[in-house]
Amino acid sequence: SFLQSNNGIIPKNYLLHQNYPNPFNPSTKIKFEVPINHAGRNSNVKLIVTDLLGREVATLVNDNLASGNYSVNFDANSVSSGVYFYTLITDNFKQSKKMILMK
């Protein structure tokens, strides 16, 4: 997974976008936004992919990130077709979205 940042515009809130393309094969792009946190420090950000049973199949991001807009690629060559969830987790925000892998 490759993390890109575009720090031209500073987000006001955490935001997790729908992956694109969806359904996908074999990879998809996930975009998310990290605001400036209250202390002005970087935020602990984790982006994980889980299967329908809640088992973690990939950790795409696990890092201290500055505020900005990010995108990361999920390469699903090692997992089977089906429905997956990706979840953005920070100290005070958590959001999940559904994506479909069709091989």
MARDRENGU-940148 format. One record per atom (N, C-alpha, C, O, CB): residue number from 1; residue in one letter; atom name; z, y, x. Coordinates in steps of 0.001 Angstrom, whole numbers, always signed. Glycine has a CB too. Layout:
N
MARKE     n   res   atom        zz        yy        xx
MARKE   NUM     a     CA         Z         Y         X
...
//
This chain:
103
MARKE     n   res   atom        zz        yy        xx
MARKE     1     s      N        +0     -1187      +849
MARKE     1     s     CA        +0        +0        +0
MARKE     1     s      C        +0     +1241      +888
MARKE     1     s      O      +703     +1289     +1898
MARKE     1     s     CB     +1228        +3      -963
MARKE     2     f      N      -769     +2215      +518
MARKE     2     f     CA      -918     +3427     +1309
MARKE     2     f      C      -430     +4604      +488
MARKE     2     f      O      -900     +4836      -625
MARKE     2     f     CB     -2389     +3633     +1755
MARKE     3     l      N      +517     +5346     +1044
MARKE     3     l     CA     +1116     +6470      +329
MARKE     3     l      C      +428     +7762      +739
MARKE     3     l      O      +370     +8095     +1923
MARKE     3     l     CB     +2635     +6553      +604
MARKE     4     q      N       -88     +8482      -235
MARKE     4     q     CA      -704     +9774       +25
MARKE     4     q      C      +120    +10840      -661
MARKE     4     q      O      +668    +10617     -1740
MARKE     4     q     CB     -2178     +9810      -461
MARKE     5     s      N      +207    +11994       -34
MARKE     5     s     CA      +920    +13115      -637
MARKE     5     s      C        -1    +14311      -737
MARKE     5     s      O      -794    +14582      +166
MARKE     5     s     CB     +2178    +13470      +174
MARKE     6     n      N      +111    +15021     -1843
MARKE     6     n     CA      -611    +16272     -2005
MARKE     6     n      C      +435    +17311     -2366
MARKE     6     n      O      +836    +17417     -3525
MARKE     6     n     CB     -1752    +16169     -3100
MARKE     7     n      N      +873    +18071     -1389
MARKE     7     n     CA     +2005    +18970     -1611
MARKE     7     n      C     +1594    +20403     -1942
MARKE     7     n      O     +2323    +21345     -1631
MARKE     7     n     CB     +2882    +18977      -398
MARKE     8     g      N      +439    +20569     -2566
MARKE     8     g     CA       +17    +21907     -2940
MARKE     8     g      C      +824    +22461     -4098
MARKE     8     g      O     +1195    +23635     -4094
MARKE     8     g     CB     -1442    +21907     -3291
MARKE     9     i      N     +1098    +21629     -5086
MARKE     9     i     CA     +1828    +22051     -6281
MARKE     9     i      C     +3132    +21274     -6328
MARKE     9     i      O     +3141    +20051     -6189
MARKE     9     i     CB      +985    +21822     -7585
MARKE    10     i      N     +4232    +21989     -6523
MARKE    10     i     CA     +5531    +21315     -6548
MARKE    10     i      C     +5887    +20969     -7990
MARKE    10     i      O     +6010    +21861     -8829
MARKE    10     i     CB     +6638    +22205     -5904
MARKE    11     p      N     +6052    +19672     -8285
MARKE    11     p     CA     +6375    +19259     -9660
MARKE    11     p      C     +7756    +19751    -10085
MARKE    11     p      O     +8654    +19925     -9262
MARKE    11     p     CB     +6307    +17733     -9787
MARKE    12     k      N     +7900    +19969    -11386
MARKE    12     k     CA     +9196    +20375    -11930
MARKE    12     k      C    +10051    +19179    -12320
MARKE    12     k      O    +11277    +19278    -12367
MARKE    12     k     CB     +8999    +21277    -13135
MARKE    13     n      N     +9411    +18051    -12599
MARKE    13     n     CA    +10130    +16854    -13036
MARKE    13     n      C     +9516    +15623    -12388
MARKE    13     n      O     +8386    +15639    -11901
MARKE    13     n     CB    +10103    +16725    -14579
MARKE    14     y      N    +10312    +14548    -12399
MARKE    14     y     CA     +9744    +13254    -12028
MARKE    14     y      C     +8722    +12866    -13078
MARKE    14     y      O     +8916    +13113    -14268
MARKE    14     y     CB    +10851    +12161    -11892
MARKE    15     l      N     +7639    +12259    -12637
MARKE    15     l     CA     +6616    +11822    -13571
MARKE    15     l      C     +5912    +10613    -12986
MARKE    15     l      O     +5532    +10605    -11815
MARKE    15     l     CB     +5608    +12959    -13877
MARKE    16     l      N     +5743     +9595    -13812
MARKE    16     l     CA     +5009     +8395    -13434
MARKE    16     l      C     +3759     +8333    -14290
MARKE    16     l      O     +3847     +8307    -15518
MARKE    16     l     CB     +5880     +7105    -13603
MARKE    17     h      N     +2599     +8309    -13656
MARKE    17     h     CA     +1327     +8289    -14384
MARKE    17     h      C      +893     +6854    -14654
MARKE    17     h      O     +1329     +5920    -13981
MARKE    17     h     CB      +235     +9037    -13594
MARKE    18     q      N       +24     +6697    -15652
MARKE    18     q     CA      -575     +5387    -15909
MARKE    18     q      C     -1489     +5037    -14740
MARKE    18     q      O     -2222     +5886    -14232
MARKE    18     q     CB     -1366     +5377    -17264
MARKE    19     n      N     -1434     +3774    -14321
MARKE    19     n     CA     -2300     +3348    -13214
MARKE    19     n      C     -3771     +3439    -13610
MARKE    19     n      O     -4114     +3423    -14792
MARKE    19     n     CB     -1958     +1908    -12782
MARKE    20     y      N     -4634     +3535    -12595
MARKE    20     y     CA     -6067     +3619    -12829
MARKE    20     y      C     -6780     +2845    -11742
MARKE    20     y      O     -6442     +3039    -10574
MARKE    20     y     CB     -6549     +5091    -12868
MARKE    21     p      N     -7724     +1999    -12027
MARKE    21     p     CA     -8097     +1594    -13396
MARKE    21     p      C     -7085      +619    -13999
MARKE    21     p      O     -6280       +28    -13280
MARKE    21     p     CB     -9491      +952    -13395
MARKE    22     n      N     -7131      +461    -15294
MARKE    22     n     CA     -6267      -477    -16001
MARKE    22     n      C     -7013      -961    -17235
MARKE    22     n      O     -7316      -137    -18098
MARKE    22     n     CB     -4897      +181    -16387
MARKE    23     p      N     -7324     -2228    -17370
MARKE    23     p     CA     -7034     -3358    -16478
MARKE    23     p      C     -7731     -3202    -15121
MARKE    23     p      O     -8691     -2444    -14982
MARKE    23     p     CB     -7468     -4675    -17137
MARKE    24     f      N     -7223     -3941    -14122
MARKE    24     f     CA     -7750     -3787    -12783
MARKE    24     f      C     -7939     -5134    -12101
MARKE    24     f      O     -7344     -6137    -12495
MARKE    24     f     CB     -6834     -2909    -11961
MARKE    25     n      N     -8776     -5135    -11072
MARKE    25     n     CA     -8986     -6283    -10194
MARKE    25     n      C     -9798     -5799     -8998
MARKE    25     n      O    -10893     -5281     -9220
MARKE    25     n     CB     -9714     -7466    -10945
MARKE    26     p      N     -9362     -5922     -7773
MARKE    26     p     CA     -8075     -6519     -7377
MARKE    26     p      C     -7007     -5474     -7074
MARKE    26     p      O     -5859     -5828     -6804
MARKE    26     p     CB     -8268     -7404     -6162
MARKE    27     s      N     -7376     -4160     -7115
MARKE    27     s     CA     -6365     -3158     -6777
MARKE    27     s      C     -6420     -2001     -7763
MARKE    27     s      O     -7408     -1801     -8469
MARKE    27     s     CB     -6565     -2645     -5338
MARKE    28     t      N     -5318     -1239     -7789
MARKE    28     t     CA     -5213      -110     -8708
MARKE    28     t      C     -4421      +993     -8023
MARKE    28     t      O     -3666      +736     -7084
MARKE    28     t     CB     -4540      -531    -10055
MARKE    29     k      N     -4596     +2218     -8496
MARKE    29     k     CA     -3899     +3365     -7926
MARKE    29     k      C     -2814     +3829     -8898
MARKE    29     k      O     -3045     +3942    -10102
MARKE    29     k     CB     -4894     +4521     -7613
MARKE    30     i      N     -1629     +4094     -8352
MARKE    30     i     CA      -499     +4588     -9145
MARKE    30     i      C      -106     +5946     -8595
MARKE    30     i      O      +153     +6090     -7400
MARKE    30     i     CB      +716     +3589     -9111
MARKE    31     k      N       -62     +6944     -9470
MARKE    31     k     CA      +326     +8298     -9064
MARKE    31     k      C     +1704     +8618     -9644
MARKE    31     k      O     +2043     +8216    -10757
MARKE    31     k     CB      -732     +9351     -9534
MARKE    32     f      N     +2487     +9358     -8850
MARKE    32     f     CA     +3789     +9808     -9345
MARKE    32     f      C     +4133    +11140     -8706
MARKE    32     f      O     +3576    +11522     -7677
MARKE    32     f     CB     +4895     +8759     -9050
MARKE    33     e      N     +5068    +11841     -9347
MARKE    33     e     CA     +5451    +13174     -8899
MARKE    33     e      C     +6945    +13226     -8648
MARKE    33     e      O     +7743    +12669     -9401
MARKE    33     e     CB     +5042    +14236     -9929
MARKE    34     v      N     +7306    +13916     -7562
MARKE    34     v     CA     +8711    +14051     -7152
MARKE    34     v      C     +9040    +15547     -7107
MARKE    34     v      O     +8407    +16289     -6356
MARKE    34     v     CB     +8979    +13360     -5744
MARKE    35     p      N    +10021    +16001     -7900
MARKE    35     p     CA    +10392    +17422     -7872
MARKE    35     p      C    +11355    +17711     -6715
MARKE    35     p      O    +11815    +16801     -6024
MARKE    35     p     CB    +11036    +17840     -9217
MARKE    36     i      N    +11640    +18984     -6527
MARKE    36     i     CA    +12713    +19353     -5597
MARKE    36     i      C    +14022    +18943     -6255
MARKE    36     i      O    +14261    +19275     -7416
MARKE    36     i     CB    +12695    +20904     -5251
MARKE    37     n      N    +14871    +18226     -5526
MARKE    37     n     CA    +16140    +17848     -6151
MARKE    37     n      C    +17166    +18969     -5989
MARKE    37     n      O    +16938    +19932     -5256
MARKE    37     n     CB    +16678    +16533     -5539
MARKE    38     h      N    +18295    +18832     -6681
MARKE    38     h     CA    +19257    +19935     -6765
MARKE    38     h      C    +19793    +20355     -5409
MARKE    38     h      O    +20073    +21533     -5189
MARKE    38     h     CB    +20407    +19547     -7655
MARKE    39     a      N    +19936    +19408     -4505
MARKE    39     a     CA    +20503    +19730     -3196
MARKE    39     a      C    +19434    +20238     -2230
MARKE    39     a      O    +19748    +20631     -1106
MARKE    39     a     CB    +21195    +18505     -2606
MARKE    40     g      N    +18163    +20231     -2668
MARKE    40     g     CA    +17100    +20681     -1797
MARKE    40     g      C    +16704    +19668      -741
MARKE    40     g      O    +15918    +19975      +155
MARKE    40     g     CB    +17500    +21938     -1142
MARKE    41     r      N    +17240    +18472      -840
MARKE    41     r     CA    +16931    +17426      +136
MARKE    41     r      C    +15844    +16513      -412
MARKE    41     r      O    +15440    +16626     -1569
MARKE    41     r     CB    +18195    +16609      +488
MARKE    42     n      N    +15381    +15609      +439
MARKE    42     n     CA    +14443    +14595       -10
MARKE    42     n      C    +15123    +13679     -1023
MARKE    42     n      O    +16348    +13563     -1042
MARKE    42     n     CB    +13901    +13783     +1184
MARKE    43     s      N    +14328    +13039     -1851
MARKE    43     s     CA    +14845    +12138     -2881
MARKE    43     s      C    +14627    +10691     -2467
MARKE    43     s      O    +13608    +10353     -1866
MARKE    43     s     CB    +14171    +12415     -4239
MARKE    44     n      N    +15598     +9837     -2795
MARKE    44     n     CA    +15420     +8402     -2605
MARKE    44     n      C    +14498     +7908     -3705
MARKE    44     n      O    +14831     +8002     -4886
MARKE    44     n     CB    +16792     +7637     -2621
MARKE    45     v      N    +13351     +7389     -3328
MARKE    45     v     CA    +12343     +6980     -4306
MARKE    45     v      C    +11956     +5533     -4035
MARKE    45     v      O    +11670     +5144     -2902
MARKE    45     v     CB    +11090     +7911     -4250
MARKE    46     k      N    +11957     +4745     -5113
MARKE    46     k     CA    +11522     +3364     -5025
MARKE    46     k      C    +10495     +3131     -6121
MARKE    46     k      O    +10685     +3561     -7259
MARKE    46     k     CB    +12724     +2376     -5150
MARKE    47     l      N     +9403     +2450     -5778
MARKE    47     l     CA     +8383     +2080     -6762
MARKE    47     l      C     +8149      +587     -6610
MARKE    47     l      O     +7650      +120     -5586
MARKE    47     l     CB     +7040     +2903     -6566
MARKE    48     i      N     +8521      -157     -7655
MARKE    48     i     CA     +8416     -1613     -7585
MARKE    48     i      C     +7501     -2128     -8685
MARKE    48     i      O     +7293     -1477     -9709
MARKE    48     i     CB     +9805     -2265     -7697
MARKE    49     v      N     +6957     -3324     -8442
MARKE    49     v     CA     +6136     -4017     -9442
MARKE    49     v      C     +6870     -5300     -9808
MARKE    49     v      O     +7304     -6054     -8937
MARKE    49     v     CB     +4673     -4321     -8902
MARKE    50     t      N     +7004     -5535    -11125
MARKE    50     t     CA     +7664     -6750    -11603
MARKE    50     t      C     +6754     -7481    -12576
MARKE    50     t      O     +5850     -6893    -13169
MARKE    50     t     CB     +9016     -6415    -12275
MARKE    51     d      N     +7013     -8787    -12731
MARKE    51     d     CA     +6267     -9565    -13715
MARKE    51     d      C     +6977     -9482    -15068
MARKE    51     d      O     +7972     -8772    -15209
MARKE    51     d     CB     +6121    -11048    -13257
MARKE    52     l      N     +6461    -10208    -16056
MARKE    52     l     CA     +7027    -10152    -17412
MARKE    52     l      C     +8468    -10630    -17470
MARKE    52     l      O     +9219    -10233    -18361
MARKE    52     l     CB     +6190    -10982    -18355
MARKE    53     l      N     +8861    -11480    -16524
MARKE    53     l     CA    +10238    -11988    -16506
MARKE    53     l      C    +11179    -11103    -15692
MARKE    53     l      O    +12355    -11424    -15524
MARKE    53     l     CB    +10262    -13399    -15948
MARKE    54     g      N    +10652     -9991    -15191
MARKE    54     g     CA    +11479     -9067    -14436
MARKE    54     g      C    +11615     -9411    -12968
MARKE    54     g      O    +12411     -8798    -12257
MARKE    54     g     CB    +12816     -9004    -15040
MARKE    55     r      N    +10847    -10386    -12507
MARKE    55     r     CA    +10889    -10736    -11082
MARKE    55     r      C    +10064     -9739    -10285
MARKE    55     r      O     +8936     -9414    -10655
MARKE    55     r     CB    +10369    -12178    -10848
MARKE    56     e      N    +10633     -9260     -9194
MARKE    56     e     CA     +9932     -8289     -8368
MARKE    56     e      C     +8827     -8990     -7579
MARKE    56     e      O     +9082     -9970     -6878
MARKE    56     e     CB    +10916     -7567     -7415
MARKE    57     v      N     +7605     -8484     -7698
MARKE    57     v     CA     +6482     -9077     -6965
MARKE    57     v      C     +6013     -8182     -5825
MARKE    57     v      O     +5319     -8653     -4924
MARKE    57     v     CB     +5322     -9352     -7911
MARKE    58     a      N     +6379     -6895     -5845
MARKE    58     a     CA     +5986     -5990     -4768
MARKE    58     a      C     +6879     -4761     -4764
MARKE    58     a      O     +7293     -4278     -5818
MARKE    58     a     CB     +4511     -5579     -4910
MARKE    59     t      N     +7171     -4261     -3575
MARKE    59     t     CA     +7801     -2955     -3402
MARKE    59     t      C     +6746     -2057     -2778
MARKE    59     t      O     +6360     -2249     -1625
MARKE    59     t     CB     +9113     -3034     -2508
MARKE    60     l      N     +6282     -1080     -3541
MARKE    60     l     CA     +5209      -206     -3068
MARKE    60     l      C     +5743      +996     -2301
MARKE    60     l      O     +5113     +1465     -1354
MARKE    60     l     CB     +4370      +268     -4238
MARKE    61     v      N     +6904     +1490     -2711
MARKE    61     v     CA     +7533     +2630     -2048
MARKE    61     v      C     +9027     +2365     -2007
MARKE    61     v      O     +9617     +1929     -2995
MARKE    61     v     CB     +7212     +3983     -2784
MARKE    62     n      N     +9633     +2629      -861
MARKE    62     n     CA    +11092     +2599      -728
MARKE    62     n      C    +11422     +3560      +400
MARKE    62     n      O    +11540     +3154     +1557
MARKE    62     n     CB    +11648     +1128      -440
MARKE    63     d      N    +11574     +4859       +56
MARKE    63     d     CA    +11608     +5869     +1099
MARKE    63     d      C    +12289     +7137      +592
MARKE    63     d      O    +12468     +7322      -612
MARKE    63     d     CB    +10191     +6182     +1589
MARKE    64     n      N    +12664     +8002     +1528
MARKE    64     n     CA    +13101     +9352     +1205
MARKE    64     n      C    +11869    +10232     +1192
MARKE    64     n      O    +11201    +10384     +2216
MARKE    64     n     CB    +14171     +9879     +2221
MARKE    65     l      N    +11561    +10815       +41
MARKE    65     l     CA    +10336    +11595       -96
MARKE    65     l      C    +10639    +13053      -394
MARKE    65     l      O    +11557    +13375     -1148
MARKE    65     l     CB     +9457    +11012     -1193
MARKE    66     a      N     +9848    +13928      +214
MARKE    66     a     CA     +9896    +15342      -120
MARKE    66     a      C     +9241    +15544     -1483
MARKE    66     a      O     +8542    +14661     -1979
MARKE    66     a     CB     +9194    +16202      +973
MARKE    67     s      N     +9469    +16703     -2081
MARKE    67     s     CA     +8830    +16982     -3369
MARKE    67     s      C     +7320    +17025     -3179
MARKE    67     s      O     +6821    +17462     -2142
MARKE    67     s     CB     +9346    +18320     -3974
MARKE    68     g      N     +6602    +16563     -4198
MARKE    68     g     CA     +5147    +16576     -4138
MARKE    68     g      C     +4541    +15564     -5073
MARKE    68     g      O     +5237    +14887     -5829
MARKE    68     g     CB     +4676    +16317     -2735
MARKE    69     n      N     +3226    +15476     -5005
MARKE    69     n     CA     +2456    +14526     -5807
MARKE    69     n      C     +1997    +13401     -4883
MARKE    69     n      O     +1448    +13652     -3810
MARKE    69     n     CB     +1230    +15223     -6513
MARKE    70     y      N     +2223    +12176     -5304
MARKE    70     y     CA     +1937    +11028     -4460
MARKE    70     y      C     +1044    +10041     -5196
MARKE    70     y      O     +1037     +9983     -6426
MARKE    70     y     CB     +3235    +10347     -4017
MARKE    71     s      N      +291     +9266     -4424
MARKE    71     s     CA      -436     +8142     -5002
MARKE    71     s      C      -352     +6977     -4032
MARKE    71     s      O      -351     +7153     -2814
MARKE    71     s     CB     -1922     +8516     -5307
MARKE    72     v      N      -281     +5787     -4603
MARKE    72     v     CA      -155     +4578     -3802
MARKE    72     v      C     -1056     +3514     -4414
MARKE    72     v      O     -1219     +3451     -5633
MARKE    72     v     CB     +1330     +4092     -3729
MARKE    73     n      N     -1635     +2683     -3566
MARKE    73     n     CA     -2486     +1596     -4050
MARKE    73     n      C     -1678      +307     -4141
MARKE    73     n      O      -872        +4     -3262
MARKE    73     n     CB     -3711     +1402     -3124
MARKE    74     f      N     -1901      -443     -5206
MARKE    74     f     CA     -1310     -1773     -5362
MARKE    74     f      C     -2429     -2792     -5238
MARKE    74     f      O     -3333     -2840     -6073
MARKE    74     f     CB      -557     -1918     -6735
MARKE    75     d      N     -2364     -3599     -4200
MARKE    75     d     CA     -3342     -4661     -3970
MARKE    75     d      C     -2762     -5949     -4536
MARKE    75     d      O     -1754     -6453     -4042
MARKE    75     d     CB     -3687     -4813     -2441
MARKE    76     a      N     -3402     -6478     -5573
MARKE    76     a     CA     -2850     -7620     -6314
MARKE    76     a      C     -3523     -8935     -5961
MARKE    76     a      O     -3519     -9868     -6764
MARKE    76     a     CB     -2974     -7381     -7796
MARKE    77     n      N     -4101     -9021     -4768
MARKE    77     n     CA     -4766    -10270     -4382
MARKE    77     n      C     -3821    -11464     -4349
MARKE    77     n      O     -4244    -12599     -4569
MARKE    77     n     CB     -5409    -10108     -3030
MARKE    78     s      N     -2538    -11212     -4076
MARKE    78     s     CA     -1601    -12323     -3899
MARKE    78     s      C      -890    -12735     -5183
MARKE    78     s      O       -71    -13654     -5157
MARKE    78     s     CB      -581    -11956     -2869
MARKE    79     v      N     -1183    -12078     -6305
MARKE    79     v     CA      -523    -12445     -7562
MARKE    79     v      C     -1574    -12863     -8593
MARKE    79     v      O     -2752    -12531     -8463
MARKE    79     v     CB      +335    -11262     -8105
MARKE    80     s      N     -1132    -13594     -9615
MARKE    80     s     CA     -2073    -14111    -10608
MARKE    80     s      C     -2316    -13097    -11725
MARKE    80     s      O     -1590    -12114    -11868
MARKE    80     s     CB     -1551    -15425    -11197
MARKE    81     s      N     -3350    -13363    -12504
MARKE    81     s     CA     -3687    -12496    -13636
MARKE    81     s      C     -2514    -12397    -14601
MARKE    81     s      O     -1709    -13321    -14715
MARKE    81     s     CB     -4933    -13021    -14369
MARKE    82     g      N     -2428    -11277    -15287
MARKE    82     g     CA     -1390    -11129    -16293
MARKE    82     g      C      -919     -9702    -16424
MARKE    82     g      O     -1519     -8772    -15885
MARKE    82     g     CB      -229    -12014    -15972
MARKE    83     v      N      +180     -9551    -17160
MARKE    83     v     CA      +780     -8245    -17413
MARKE    83     v      C     +1889     -8022    -16391
MARKE    83     v      O     +2714     -8901    -16144
MARKE    83     v     CB     +1332     -8145    -18874
MARKE    84     y      N     +1891     -6839    -15809
MARKE    84     y     CA     +2925     -6451    -14849
MARKE    84     y      C     +3469     -5085    -15245
MARKE    84     y      O     +2824     -4323    -15964
MARKE    84     y     CB     +2364     -6427    -13390
MARKE    85     f      N     +4659     -4798    -14763
MARKE    85     f     CA     +5265     -3491    -14971
MARKE    85     f      C     +5495     -2851    -13614
MARKE    85     f      O     +5870     -3522    -12653
MARKE    85     f     CB     +6595     -3602    -15773
MARKE    86     y      N     +5267     -1544    -13546
MARKE    86     y     CA     +5636      -821    -12335
MARKE    86     y      C     +6678      +216    -12725
MARKE    86     y      O     +6567      +875    -13758
MARKE    86     y     CB     +4386      -150    -11652
MARKE    87     t      N     +7696      +347    -11874
MARKE    87     t     CA     +8860     +1164    -12206
MARKE    87     t      C     +9161     +2125    -11072
MARKE    87     t      O     +9263     +1724     -9912
MARKE    87     t     CB    +10084      +282    -12500
MARKE    88     l      N     +9302     +3400    -11419
MARKE    88     l     CA     +9725     +4434    -10486
MARKE    88     l      C    +11233     +4602    -10648
MARKE    88     l      O    +11722     +4874    -11744
MARKE    88     l     CB     +8961     +5792    -10735
MARKE    89     i      N    +11965     +4436     -9543
MARKE    89     i     CA    +13426     +4495     -9581
MARKE    89     i      C    +13891     +5541     -8577
MARKE    89     i      O    +13523     +5491     -7403
MARKE    89     i     CB    +14062     +3099     -9271
MARKE    90     t      N    +14710     +6498     -9048
MARKE    90     t     CA    +15338     +7469     -8161
MARKE    90     t      C    +16807     +7554     -8545
MARKE    90     t      O    +17276     +6821     -9415
MARKE    90     t     CB    +14640     +8874     -8250
MARKE    91     d      N    +17535     +8463     -7881
MARKE    91     d     CA    +18969     +8569     -8152
MARKE    91     d      C    +19260     +8903     -9609
MARKE    91     d      O    +20272     +8457    -10150
MARKE    91     d     CB    +19588     +9622     -7256
MARKE    92     n      N    +18388     +9683    -10258
MARKE    92     n     CA    +18680    +10099    -11638
MARKE    92     n      C    +17477    +10000    -12559
MARKE    92     n      O    +17382    +10741    -13538
MARKE    92     n     CB    +19193    +11514    -11649
MARKE    93     f      N    +16561     +9094    -12257
MARKE    93     f     CA    +15369     +8927    -13088
MARKE    93     f      C    +14868     +7503    -12934
MARKE    93     f      O    +14862     +6945    -11837
MARKE    93     f     CB    +14258     +9951    -12704
MARKE    94     k      N    +14445     +6922    -14054
MARKE    94     k     CA    +13825     +5592    -14016
MARKE    94     k      C    +12809     +5515    -15134
MARKE    94     k      O    +13117     +5817    -16287
MARKE    94     k     CB    +14890     +4452    -14149
MARKE    95     q      N    +11579     +5102    -14788
MARKE    95     q     CA    +10531     +4973    -15805
MARKE    95     q      C     +9629     +3807    -15430
MARKE    95     q      O     +9311     +3598    -14260
MARKE    95     q     CB     +9705     +6293    -15941
MARKE    96     s      N     +9220     +3051    -16450
MARKE    96     s     CA     +8317     +1920    -16248
MARKE    96     s      C     +7063     +2093    -17076
MARKE    96     s      O     +7086     +2710    -18142
MARKE    96     s     CB     +9008      +601    -16604
MARKE    97     k      N     +5959     +1540    -16573
MARKE    97     k     CA     +4706     +1486    -17326
MARKE    97     k      C     +4087      +115    -17112
MARKE    97     k      O     +4373      -581    -16137
MARKE    97     k     CB     +3722     +2624    -16887
MARKE    98     k      N     +3227      -248    -18061
MARKE    98     k     CA     +2605     -1573    -18061
MARKE    98     k      C     +1206     -1481    -17480
MARKE    98     k      O      +487      -505    -17696
MARKE    98     k     CB     +2560     -2165    -19488
MARKE    99     m      N      +830     -2533    -16728
MARKE    99     m     CA      -543     -2630    -16233
MARKE    99     m      C     -1008     -4070    -16356
MARKE    99     m      O      -200     -4998    -16391
MARKE    99     m     CB      -649     -2139    -14762
MARKE   100     i      N     -2327     -4244    -16420
MARKE   100     i     CA     -2902     -5574    -16661
MARKE   100     i      C     -3845     -5925    -15523
MARKE   100     i      O     -4774     -5180    -15210
MARKE   100     i     CB     -3651     -5626    -18026
MARKE   101     l      N     -3589     -7075    -14909
MARKE   101     l     CA     -4445     -7592    -13857
MARKE   101     l      C     -5320     -8680    -14461
MARKE   101     l      O     -4823     -9661    -15013
MARKE   101     l     CB     -3609     -8136    -12653
MARKE   102     m      N     -6649     -8490    -14347
MARKE   102     m     CA     -7597     -9488    -14871
MARKE   102     m      C     -8455     -9973    -13723
MARKE   102     m      O     -9242     -9211    -13162
MARKE   102     m     CB     -8487     -8896    -16020
MARKE   103     k      N     -8303    -11251    -13371
MARKE   103     k     CA     -9094    -11805    -12265
MARKE   103     k      C    -10225    -12651    -12815
MARKE   103     k      O    -11009    -13209    -12047
MARKE   103     k     CB     -8208    -12645    -11315
//
